[in-house]
Amino acid sequence: MTDIIKFQPDYENRETRRHGRAVDVDEIVSRCRFSKSKLYREIKAGNFAKPMKLGYRMSRWLESDIDDYLAKMDASRQAVTA
C-alpha cells in the first residue's frame, strides 16, 4: 500500500512570513485610534509606511509596520514628558 501525501500549498509570501500578517485599513484605524484621513496624512508626511497594493482596490499593510509606528509614537511621547 502506498502512502498518499496531500499537497498543501503555502499561500503566504515570504514578505508576510517575515513581517507578520497583512492587515487592512480598518484594522489600522482601530489599533491606532485615528481616522482614515489621519492615516493617509501620516503616509503622505512619511510618518507611516505606504501600503502594499494587492489589486485595483485592495491595499494592505504589514503588521510590523503598525507595530513600528506605534513604538515610534510611544517613544516620542516619552521623550516629550521626560
C-alpha positions, 0 to 999 in steps of 0.5 A, a space after each residue: 500500500 502506498 502512502 498518499 501525501 496531500 499537497 498543501 500549498 503555502 499561500 503566504 509570501 515570504 514578505 508576510 512570513 517575515 513581517 507578520 500578517 497583512 492587515 487592512 485599513 480598518 484594522 489600522 484605524 482601530 489599533 491606532 485610534 485615528 481616522 482614515 484621513 489621519 492615516 493617509 496624512 501620516 503616509 503622505 508626511 512619511 510618518 507611516 509606511 505606504 501600503 502594499 497594493 494587492 489589486 485595483 482596490 485592495 491595499 494592505 499593510 504589514 503588521 510590523 509596520 503598525 507595530 513600528 509606528 506605534 513604538 515610534 509614537 510611544 517613544 516620542 511621547 516619552 521623550 516629550 514628558 521626560 
